Amino acid sequence: MSLYESIHRNAAPGTKASFEYLLVYLACFALYFLPVVTRRLNRRARKSAGCSTSIMSETGALAANCAASSFSGL
């Protein structure tokens, strides 16, 4: 048996690390949602140029960066 087969033989499809990442992502998403909405409403009040991304995608990108950096040891 090769080393590759012995390491990946009993790998679970849903690991604990992905569940922890999802929990951190959801917490970051909840924290960033209100500031993103507030910033978008302030832009509309000032009648500046519209953004091409949605509020959900902007919040999702911020939350993904936050969750990824929390596991990178920074």
C-alpha positions in Angstrom: 0.0 0.0 0.0 1.4 3.4 -0.9 1.5 6.3 1.4 -1.1 8.2 -0.7 -3.6 5.3 -0.3 -3.1 5.0 3.4 -3.5 8.7 4.1 -6.7 9.3 2.0 -8.3 6.0 2.6 -10.6 7.0 5.4 -11.1 10.7 4.7 -14.5 11.8 5.6 -16.4 13.9 3.0 -17.5 16.6 5.4 -14.5 17.4 7.6 -14.5 19.3 10.9 -12.3 22.0 9.3 -15.0 22.8 6.6 -17.7 23.0 9.3 -15.5 25.4 11.4 -14.8 27.5 8.3 -18.6 27.7 7.6 -19.2 28.8 11.2 -16.6 31.5 10.9 -17.9 32.6 7.5 -21.4 32.9 8.8 -20.3 34.9 11.8 -18.2 37.3 9.6 -21.1 37.6 7.1 -23.5 38.6 10.0 -21.0 41.2 11.2 -20.2 42.7 7.8 -23.8 42.8 6.5 -24.9 45.9 8.3 -21.9 48.1 7.5 -22.1 47.2 3.8 -25.8 48.1 3.7 -25.2 51.3 5.5 -22.4 52.2 3.1 -24.6 51.5 0.1 -27.5 53.6 1.5 -25.1 56.5 2.1 -23.9 56.3 -1.6 -27.5 56.4 -2.8 -28.2 59.4 -0.6 -25.3 61.2 -2.1 -26.3 60.1 -5.6 -22.9 58.8 -6.5 -22.3 56.2 -9.2 -23.8 52.8 -8.6 -21.8 49.7 -7.8 -21.8 46.7 -10.2 -21.9 44.1 -7.4 -24.8 43.2 -5.2 -24.9 43.7 -1.4 -24.8 40.0 -0.8 -21.8 39.3 -3.1 -19.9 42.2 -1.5 -20.7 40.9 2.0 -19.8 37.4 0.9 -16.4 38.4 -0.4 -15.6 40.3 2.8 -16.7 37.3 4.9 -14.7 34.8 2.8 -11.6 37.0 3.2 -12.2 37.2 7.0 -12.8 33.4 7.3 -9.8 32.5 5.2 -7.4 34.8 7.1 -8.7 33.4 10.4 -7.3 30.0 9.5 -4.1 31.2 7.9 -2.5 32.1 11.2 -2.3 35.9 10.6 
